[in-house]
Amino acid sequence: MANVIAVHSVGEMDTWLAADNRAPIFERLCDRYRLFRMPDQSKVAIIWENVDLEKLEAALASPEVASAKAKDTVIDPVEIFVEVEGAR
C-alpha cells in the first residue's frame, strides 16, 4: 500500500466540489482521501492514503472513472505522484 497524490485542473470548480461520485469510487481504492484546491485557480489535488496501486491503475483506466471525470469537469492530464517509502 502506498500514499498517492493526484493533481489536475477542473473546468468548473463548483461542479467539481459538489460531485457526489468520488466517495464510492475512492473508498474502493484507499483507506482515506483528502481534497485540496489551489486558491484563485482551477486546480486541485487529491491525496489517497494506503492505496492499492493495482486497483488505482485499473480504476483510472475504467469507463466509470472516465464518465465521472467528464461529469466533474476534470481536465487532463492528471498528474500522479507516488510516495517514495523511506525517503527524507
C-alpha positions, 0 to 999 in steps of 0.5 A: 500500500502506498500514499498517492497524490493526484493533481489536475485542473477542473473546468468548473470548480463548483461542479467539481466540489459538489460531485457526489461520485468520488466517495464510492469510487475512492473508498474502493481504492484507499483507506482515506482521501483528502481534497485540496484546491489551489486558491484563485485557480482551477486546480486541485489535488487529491491525496489517497492514503494506503492505496492499492496501486493495482486497483488505482491503475485499473480504476483510472483506466475504467469507463466509470472513472472516465464518465465521472471525470467528464461529469466533474469537469476534470481536465487532463492530464492528471498528474500522479505522484507516488510516495517514495517509502523511506525517503527524507 
